[in-house]
Amino acid sequence: MPSAPLNGIDVVFDDSGGDGEPVVLVNGTGATRTAWRAHQTPALVAAGYRVIAPDNRGIPPNALPPGGITLEAMAADLAALIEHLALPPCRVVGFSLGASVVGELCLTRPELVSRAVLMAGRARVDTFGDAMSRAAGDLHDSGAAVPASHEAVFRALCYLSPHTLRDPRAVQDWLDVFTYTRAAAGPGVRAQYDAMRDIDQLPRYATLDVPLLCIGFADDVMIPAAAGREIADTVPGARYTEIERCGHYGHLERPAEVNAAMLDFFARCPEAASAAARGGSPRTPGRGGA
């Protein structure tokens, strides 16, 4: 488990795949780097990429980091790690809150990013999304003990597609996972819920100049697919694709489709063109890359 002392914290990260072209994966609220290991990391490594997956600030051991827990701070940590590992310009992928972190990185340090993928991303929070974040914060603040069975059902309703919920075997597998792997908690995760409150990044996204793919999940109730389409419609030249029959955890429910869209975008967006546009020199592509 490598780590790097950056911005006053120890940034913990996975590093897989050897010396291929680097891809950095940034996870969502309360999620750790380990969630990528099930599907995205193996697919990327098999395609010849090196995969770096850090934990965001807010995840222990950085539950109460200096500088607080904001999009700006998390993007600065990401930039520091990319520079520390001598990766730029590199591909960067974000999911949910991680998509907002990646978006902030693209806006503030575009020279570090050759292309970006935002999964279940949003530039601003809708009424229900705000209510979900507020409710999660209120539950944490109350100190109430939630039975594992209740938490598992609630997470299934929030994160999965109705198609999965109607499949007896699939939903039982998910309920087992949710029951025995409780959602991350603590003051750092509590602060992550507030990182997107009252933020409207859409005007800034109109200035973004990084090759971008937005992936929406058709049955996502946490961050509707329309929020990802809105980003793609705002960012010049951005692409949008929507994955059917999956909810907020679309990259885990339909990993083959999500991975195919991501890898196709990497292959169709030449590294050399991106590097040349920034006045740099192209990097050697991964075996399955551009």
Order of alpha helices (4+ residues) and beta strands (2+ residues): beta-beta-beta-alpha-beta-alpha-beta-alpha-beta-alpha-alpha-alpha-alpha-alpha-alpha-beta-alpha-beta-alpha-alpha-alpha
